[in-house]
């Protein structure tokens, strides 16, 4: 082939996620204690539950054949019905959503992709907490859309800051470019923050109020909702959306059950059902029917709740191990702070202002030398809006044992001490 | 929400596939004999094989846990290794492809989507047989790319016609817009045509020779390759690509094993590995690990080949039933012609020139009234290039029993007779 190949704009836009560099490093040195990857714990995967559900599913040849055949683009109605009922119960609304508002996807990530592709033209803006989920920002980059940071604290996105940011965007003549507000309202990635009910109400109200140039949707990424270790569940931002035309929910069984089965879902306002299904139909005609039937069987047989309960216990121990280790090794250090999340998989560290925790900084090098890997917080900040902070770190406690977590934090403390003397 | 919602350009481009109208009609009347859908036979799904493979997979807790965990974006290496060996054996090349050239996707459709998205900018051209796979044209439409028809006959795309079409495109100053030639070289959808080796050689050679403005890739969609009922297998067009930079292969277990498990794959030239994996990583981080492990286990335990052998027998009977019925009921009609495919799921009918077989035509209405559904051939023609034919019909023999196939063809013959008197 003579002329040189140039990948399409879209493929180029999707390239170069910093996280893949990190993963590559983690794989190079298996002795490294990775507190970086947001993987789930390999020790607590539901092999027993899957065995039971699978036996039951494959027992009846007719049921098995149905699971092995093509399904529909929005997904297996039996599973969608159970999801609807589960959400109805969790959120305590008067009326459940309609079944056709629920679409099954390849994890919540595909839902986020389909929804964002339905909403956004190149150059459009999505307002995100600052910091926010870095993979979602990569996805926006791939769509040539812009992530715009809004100041946030231990309770997530600050409504007053959102209002300010929208006012500034309006003053710049770009309000009609704002198409969505992206929230991770439960134990968010990376900061572990959970939005209290009043903030959920305020953000949804604000999305509606600012829907002038274009409708502004709220995308509520609820991937971690089930992983709560202390305190009570809070209803989804969906319940603040009386007219049902503003809030999109993304959910998944990847964190609470199995990422290998990869079943996620979305709850869509009516006007998004068709665009999302059109796009999905073009890509894969609907998610694999087989794993949808499997998850439905898991729920139906009552195998899900006990598994999640066990998972919560195990992750709670690990979170405690990480917080205890932080108290022990990090609290003696000046200007090192962290929050105590009520769930999820992450602890977010703030280091002294002078520290650059980035991939090219001294701390990252020293940490690797000590034998511990973290995610530099700076990759979790949107490119526009609220400025990035170089002195933040995301620690994940999902994968390692309690002992390794303690050891990892101790190593990290040594590296931090070395760069702050 | 006050302002009206407008879905993105991309979502609008993905909308309105004619096939969904057809499906809706089929579902409205369950008594209708559908010779339309390209579904696989529900009677021959591999529930026994899946039961055995699943039991073996879930027996060992460590193996089960690996299958339930996240995998990598290109897919499970165990499965990719088996696919490599299988292709190596089937195509009899000196050297197998490298493992990293193989990417696992959600059916072959996702591979076609990722590859096309990597290659194409809006306005770019893909040359296709005329007629060709309508879902692929829908996918191109969704990417705002252009399907351009090349004359084809019972042996698929005609190389001389391809050369002519490229010369005409060059004369129009658009050669740099041509990015790919899409082939379904085995028992194609819709025409049942299989390209002989000399045509494969000629098309790949032509793609290379015409790669002047931009590289022109050959996308070889081999979804039906395993479904051969008579004659010998022909090597993939991949073997004609000595430098390995031109031909992309799309394969799938959906037709030969189970569409519900939805495991497909691609073989990529080296320069496409990164763009395809970048795009895939952005959508779903890689296909579900669980079903990939399942398919690997199926292959490893030797459960695949016997299943496909049974499938071939069953589909061969159905093809014979359809051809026999055509001989009996259609040959008495003037100017009704069809080919005898060596495999696949489709028989392509040519009706008298005066007949409009489209959704709004008389024949379609009469056929519905008689109780039989077909795919109007006109939807299978690219919008540009070789002009569409209104008097063609795609019949599928995959789903119905031999009796229903005969009955369906008889009904269709009555409808055709009624519009041609």
Interface residues (C-beta under 8 A of the other chain):
Chain A: X1 X2 X3 X4 X5 X6 X7 X8 X9 X10 X11 X12 X14 X15 X16 X17 X20 X39 X40 X42 X43 X45 X46 X47 X50 X51 X54 X58 X61 X64 X65 X66 X67 X68 X69 X70 X71 X106 X107 X109 X110 X113 X117 X118 X119 X120 X121 X138 X139 X142 X208 X211 X212 X213 X214 X215 X243 X245 X246 X254 X258 X259 X260 X261 X262 X271 X272 X274 X275 X276 X278 X279 X281 X282 X283 X284 X285 X287 X288 X289 X290 X291 X293
Chain B: X1 X2 X3 X4 X5 X6 X7 X8 X9 X10 X11 X12 X14 X15 X16 X17 X20 X39 X40 X42 X43 X45 X46 X47 X50 X51 X54 X58 X61 X64 X65 X66 X67 X68 X69 X70 X71 X106 X107 X109 X110 X113 X117 X118 X119 X120 X121 X138 X139 X142 X208 X211 X212 X213 X214 X215 X216 X243 X245 X246 X254 X258 X259 X260 X261 X262 X271 X272 X274 X275 X276 X278 X279 X281 X282 X283 X284 X285 X287 X288 X289 X290 X291 X293
